[in-house]
Amino acid sequence: MKAVEDMLPQDRFLRIHRSYISKEIIHIPDGYLPTFRQFLETRSMEKR
């Protein structure tokens, strides 16, 4: 999984679970939530 993650563009993909990299709707564990929120806030500010 790590090798695949390293190949993806970091500005478009964020790992939010140890076992998933996909377009599926999944639960975001508490440990990944702060990073995920920051990722979303950064991208939403860029589009304004």
N, C-alpha and C positions, 0 to 999 in steps of 0.2 A: 504494500500500500504506500509506503514511504517513497519508493521509486516513482510511482505514478504521480503522487503529490508533487514531487520535485520537478516533474515535467510540465505541470500546469502553470499558466501565467498567474503569478501571485496577486496581481491587481484585479483578477476576475474570479478567482477561486479561493475559498477559505475552508480549511478543515474544521468541522464543527462536531466531529465525533470520531473516535478511534477507528471505527469500522466502516465509515461511509464517505464516499466522494461521489455524489450523484445529484440529480435534479429532483429526487423524490422528496416528499414532505416527511421530515423526521423530527424527533424530539431533540432539542439542543440541551445537553447536560449542563448543569450549573457551572462546572469548571471551564466550559467553553463560552458561556454566555457573555461575560464582559468583553472578550475579544471580538465576538460576533457583533455585539452592539456597536463597538468602536468601528468595526469594518463597515457596517451599514451607515453610521453617521458620517464617516469620511466620504463615502461614495455619494450620499445624498447631498452633501455640501458641494461636491464637484459639479453636480448637474444643475445647480441653481444659477 
